[in-house]
């Protein structure tokens, strides 16, 4: 009986300690990063040459795979694994889509300002009704939609998975 009580106590202790483990940190190697301040906003980088403005009157929606509202995600998911096993990097040009095959490259055009960018689908989502695409922070910056949070976009498949 005493032996069973000791095993039970040991099992409970292990269970309690397991709850104390911090969330995992995914890194590709190198020196540990210094701790950041909790309230620091994500770095804001000026849109670069990846986004290409298009004349709004010349946008052809005939080849569109899908048209709808896109949003973006960043800091909260930065460093977590995506659906295809990659580590999410909010500074890379990636996106989450519900059904497109992982690894597909799509051209995303912001129909409100004509800017477009090519992104790789590496995750699943968005999980909010009425949205068709979740873009990385970098892609949202390129499309100039960070301030609004969402934008009406057109998705065109540029490189399907083979």
Secondary structure, 3 states (H helix, E strand, C coil): CHHHHHHHHHHHHHHHHHCCCCCCCCCCCCCCCCCCCCCCCCCCCCCCCCCECCCHHHCCHHHCCEEEEEEEECCCCCCCECCCCCECCCCCCEEECCCCCCCCEEEEEECCCCCEEEEEEEECCCCCCCEEEEEEHHHHHHCCCCCCCEEEEEEEEEECCC
